[in-house]
Structures are given as structure tokens and as C-alpha cells.
Amino acid sequence: MLEEIRKAMLLLQQRWNSQEGKALLAQIVSKIELNEPWTPLMMNFAFTTETDNFKDLRGAPLSKLNIDKADFRETELDYADFKGASLKYADFRGSQVTYVDFSQACLIQANFEYCRMIRVNLVGANLSNANLANAILTLGNLVKTNFTGADLTNAILLGADIEDAIFTDAILTNTRFGKLAGQ
């Protein structure tokens, strides 16, 4: 199973390394920065037909970009790389966020409400005042993540590594912490 996941990740990441993929990603980032629709650009791109709405940034290399206020609602983001990116006020509601690297990202007041965030890397990320209500952060690496003032109402953090994470003034109503079977 792990080999199958690794192969899927590599295929999705490699499509962005082609000349077509790099040009497309530059156009998409420009549209995101201008808060304009970008999904029409995806119509003929590799593997996009696997998604329901063409909101497919799976495997995209978006590290260190400044894309504050980005609209990623209901977007497929599996295996994307946002390491060190600035994503203040970004909206991820309802998105699929599996194996995504948000390490060292600035996610102040980002909205992850109802996101499935499986095996996400948030090491050292700043999620101050972010909305993670009803989010699932299973098996995530949340070491040194700053959740100051964040809303984690009804969030599930099972199997997550929360060593040195900061939860000062966070809203933790009905938040579930714990280990998964076999951990």
C-alpha cells in the first residue's frame, strides 16, 4: 500500500515538472493572486479528470510563495508543497489535504473548516486565529505548530504529534486528541 501511495505522489508531482506543468502553474498562481477563477486552465491537464470539479493542485510545488487570501475551497491538494509559503487568510474549506507539507508556513487566520488533513506536515507553521472547526488532522506532524487563538471546535487530532505545539487561547471545545490503535 505504501508503495502505491508513493507512486501516486510521484506521478502527481512530476506532472508539474514538465514544461507544460511549469507554465500552467505560473498561470494558476497568477490567477490565485488576482483572486480570479483558475479551474478552466486545468481542463486538459494530466490526471485532472480524476477530480470532480477540476480544482486539482495535487502535487503542486507552491513552497515559499506569497499567496495570502487564496481561495482553495474544495480543492484537491494531496501531496502539494506549501513549505514556507505565506497563506494568511487563505480559504481551504472542504478541501482534501493529505500528505501536504505546510511546514514553516504562515497560515494566520486561514480557514480549514471541515478539511480532511491526513498525514499533513505542519511543523513550525503559524495557524494563529485559524479556523479548524470540524477538521480532521489524523496522523499529522504538528510539532511546534502555533495554534494561538485558533478554533479547533470538534476537530479530530488522533495520532497527531503535538510535541511543543502552542494552544494558548485556542478554542478546544469537543476537540479529540489521542493515539490510534497500534501507536
C-alpha positions as CSV (number, residue, x, y, z in Angstrom):
1,M,0.0,0.0,0.0
2,L,2.8,2.5,0.9
3,E,4.5,1.8,-2.5
4,E,1.2,2.5,-4.2
5,I,0.9,5.8,-2.4
6,R,4.4,6.8,-3.2
7,K,3.9,6.0,-6.9
8,A,0.7,8.2,-7.0
9,M,2.5,11.0,-5.2
10,L,5.5,10.9,-7.7
11,L,3.1,10.9,-10.7
12,L,1.2,13.9,-9.4
13,Q,4.3,15.8,-8.5
14,Q,6.1,15.0,-11.8
15,R,3.3,16.4,-14.0
16,W,4.2,19.9,-12.6
17,N,7.9,19.4,-13.6
18,S,7.1,19.3,-17.3
19,Q,7.4,22.4,-19.4
20,E,3.6,22.4,-19.7
21,G,3.2,21.9,-16.0
22,K,5.5,24.8,-15.0
23,A,3.8,27.2,-17.4
24,L,0.4,26.1,-16.2
25,L,1.4,26.5,-12.6
26,A,2.7,30.1,-13.2
27,Q,-0.7,30.9,-14.8
28,I,-2.6,29.4,-11.9
29,V,-0.6,31.2,-9.3
30,S,-1.2,34.5,-11.2
31,K,-5.0,33.8,-11.2
32,I,-4.9,32.9,-7.5
33,E,-3.0,36.1,-6.6
34,L,-5.7,38.1,-8.6
35,N,-8.5,36.1,-6.9
36,E,-9.7,35.0,-10.4
37,P,-11.0,31.6,-11.4
38,W,-8.2,29.2,-12.3
39,T,-10.0,25.9,-12.8
40,P,-10.7,26.4,-16.6
41,L,-6.9,26.2,-17.0
42,M,-6.9,22.7,-15.7
43,M,-9.4,21.1,-18.2
44,N,-6.7,19.2,-20.2
45,F,-4.0,18.7,-17.6
46,A,-2.8,15.3,-16.6
47,F,-4.9,13.4,-14.1
48,T,-7.4,16.3,-13.6
49,T,-10.3,14.2,-14.8
50,E,-9.9,12.2,-11.5
51,T,-11.4,15.2,-9.6
52,D,-15.0,16.2,-9.5
53,N,-14.5,19.9,-10.2
54,F,-11.1,20.4,-11.9
55,K,-9.8,22.0,-8.7
56,D,-6.7,19.9,-8.8
57,L,-3.4,21.1,-7.3
58,R,-2.3,17.7,-6.2
59,G,1.5,17.5,-6.0
60,A,1.9,21.2,-6.9
61,P,5.2,22.9,-5.8
62,L,3.9,26.0,-4.1
63,S,6.6,26.5,-1.5
64,K,7.7,29.9,-0.4
65,L,5.0,31.7,-2.4
66,N,3.1,34.7,-1.0
67,I,-0.5,33.8,-1.8
68,D,-2.4,35.4,1.0
69,K,-6.2,35.3,0.8
70,A,-6.0,32.4,-1.7
71,D,-9.2,30.6,-2.4
72,F,-8.6,26.8,-2.2
73,R,-12.2,25.8,-1.3
74,E,-13.0,22.2,-2.2
75,T,-9.6,21.8,-3.9
76,E,-7.7,18.5,-4.2
77,L,-4.3,19.4,-2.6
78,D,-2.9,15.9,-1.8
79,Y,1.0,15.9,-1.9
80,A,1.2,19.7,-2.5
81,D,4.2,21.5,-1.1
82,F,3.4,24.8,0.7
83,K,6.6,24.8,2.8
84,G,7.4,28.3,4.0
85,A,4.5,29.8,2.0
86,S,2.5,32.8,3.2
87,L,-1.1,31.8,3.2
88,K,-2.7,34.3,5.6
89,Y,-6.5,34.4,5.4
90,A,-6.4,31.5,2.8
91,D,-9.6,29.5,2.5
92,F,-9.2,25.7,2.4
93,R,-12.8,24.8,3.5
94,G,-13.9,21.4,2.4
95,S,-10.5,20.6,0.7
96,Q,-8.7,17.3,0.6
97,V,-5.3,17.9,2.2
98,T,-3.4,14.6,2.5
99,Y,0.4,14.3,2.8
100,V,0.7,18.1,2.3
101,D,3.8,20.0,3.5
102,F,2.8,23.2,5.3
103,S,6.0,23.2,7.4
104,Q,7.1,26.8,8.4
105,A,4.1,28.2,6.5
106,C,2.3,31.3,7.7
107,L,-1.4,30.3,7.9
108,I,-2.6,33.1,10.2
109,Q,-6.5,33.2,10.1
110,A,-6.6,30.6,7.4
111,N,-9.9,28.6,7.2
112,F,-9.6,24.8,7.3
113,E,-13.1,24.2,8.4
114,Y,-14.3,20.6,7.5
115,C,-10.9,19.8,5.9
116,R,-9.6,16.2,6.0
117,M,-5.9,16.7,6.8
118,I,-4.3,13.3,6.9
119,R,-0.6,13.0,7.5
120,V,-0.1,16.7,7.0
121,N,3.2,18.3,7.9
122,L,2.6,21.5,9.9
123,V,6.0,21.6,11.7
124,G,6.6,25.2,12.9
125,A,3.6,26.5,11.0
126,N,1.7,29.5,12.3
127,L,-2.0,28.9,12.5
128,S,-2.8,31.7,14.9
129,N,-6.5,32.5,14.9
130,A,-7.1,30.0,12.1
131,N,-10.4,28.1,11.8
132,L,-10.0,24.4,12.1
133,A,-13.5,23.7,13.3
134,N,-14.6,20.1,12.4
135,A,-11.2,19.5,10.7
136,I,-9.6,16.0,10.8
137,L,-5.8,16.2,11.4
138,T,-5.1,12.4,11.7
139,L,-1.5,11.3,12.0
140,G,-0.3,14.9,11.3
141,N,3.1,16.2,12.3
142,L,2.1,19.3,14.4
143,V,5.4,19.7,16.3
144,K,6.0,23.3,17.3
145,T,2.8,24.4,15.4
146,N,1.3,27.7,16.7
147,F,-2.4,27.3,17.2
148,T,-2.7,30.5,19.4
149,G,-6.3,31.7,19.3
150,A,-7.3,29.0,16.7
151,D,-10.8,27.5,16.7
152,L,-10.4,23.7,16.9
153,T,-14.1,23.1,17.9
154,N,-14.9,19.4,17.1
155,A,-11.6,18.9,15.4
156,I,-10.0,15.4,15.5
157,L,-6.3,15.2,16.1
158,L,-5.9,11.4,16.5
159,G,-2.4,10.1,16.1
160,A,-1.1,13.6,15.7
161,D,2.3,14.5,17.1
162,I,1.7,17.7,19.0
163,E,5.0,18.0,20.8
164,D,5.7,21.6,21.7
165,A,2.6,22.8,19.8
166,I,1.1,26.0,21.2
167,F,-2.6,26.1,22.0
168,T,-2.7,29.4,24.0
169,D,-6.2,30.8,24.0
170,A,-7.2,28.2,21.3
171,I,-10.9,27.1,21.3
172,L,-10.8,23.3,22.1
173,T,-14.5,22.6,22.6
174,N,-15.0,18.9,21.9
175,T,-11.6,18.6,20.3
176,R,-10.4,15.0,20.2
177,F,-6.8,14.2,21.0
178,G,-5.4,10.7,21.3
179,K,-3.5,7.9,19.7
180,L,-4.7,5.5,17.1
181,A,-4.7,1.7,17.6
182,G,-1.3,0.3,17.2
183,Q,0.5,3.6,18.0
